[in-house]
Amino acid sequence: MTAAELKKLSVDELNEKLGDLKEELFNLRFQLAINQLENPMRISAVKKDIARVSTVLRQFELENTKA
């Protein structure tokens, strides 16, 4: 998901997306631990998505404090 797509979402949707991504990351790490992970690159992709969502949430937070 790109940052432009994320900026179109509301704060509640972003928080929900963040929770889903963290849960997915947990599941991927669990699969990695028991050697059932098919695509190990998915872990880094999910981490990057978490960072993007967190960044957009922080931008919204900073915009609201300025206004």
N, C-alpha and C positions, 0 to 999 in steps of 0.2 A: 504494500500500500504506500502511495506517495504522500508527501507532506501536504500537497495541494488537496488531495482527496480528504485527508484528515481535517484540514481547516474548515471544510464544509460541514463537518459533524458538530453536534452540540456537545457541551461539556459532559452531560450525562452519558451520551453515546460513547464518548471517548473513554470515560471511566469504565464503562462496561467492556469496551474493546480491550482496554488495558488488563482487566481481570481475566478475560478470555485468553489473552496472549500469555499471561503469567501461568495460567493453568496448563496451556499447551506446552510451555517450556518445561514445567514440572514433569509432565507426562513424557516428553521427549528425553529428558535426563534419566527418568526411570527406565525407559526402554533401552537407553544407552548402557545403563548399569547391568541390565540382564541380557545384553547382547541381542536385542530384537529390533534395533533401530536400522531401518533400511536406508535412510538418507541422512547422514550425519551433518550435512550442510544446512539442513532445515533448522538446526539449533541456532546457528549464527544468524540466519534470516529472521527468526523469531526474536532474537535479542535486538536486532536492528529495528524491527517493527516496534518493540517495546520502547526503545530509545526515541523513535519518531513520535510515538503517541505521548510520551512523557514531555518531550520538547514542546509539542503543540499545546498541551495542557498548561505548561509553564508560561508560554506566550500569552494564552488567554488570561491567566492569573495576573501577569504583569500589566496587561492592557486594562484590566478591571481596576487595578490599584491606582493607575494614572488618572483614570476618568473620575 
